[in-house]
Amino acid sequence: MVPIRQHLANLRRKGGLAKDPEWAAKPARQLTEIDPDWNCPWPRNWQRRYRI
């Protein structure tokens, strides 16, 4: 089992969902249904500092 935060961070990485775009579309669509901002466009530094 992988902690959810680590799992989402891995998915956000470039190519983190998969190298096959068709396969990657399904989990990306499911994550977007849960939270449209799961893969937010702003940089990671902003995300890290936002909580502060």
Protein Blocks (a to p, Z undefined) as FASTA:
>chain_A
ZZfklmmmmmmpghklomclklmmmmmmmmmmmommlmcfbdfklmmmmmZZ
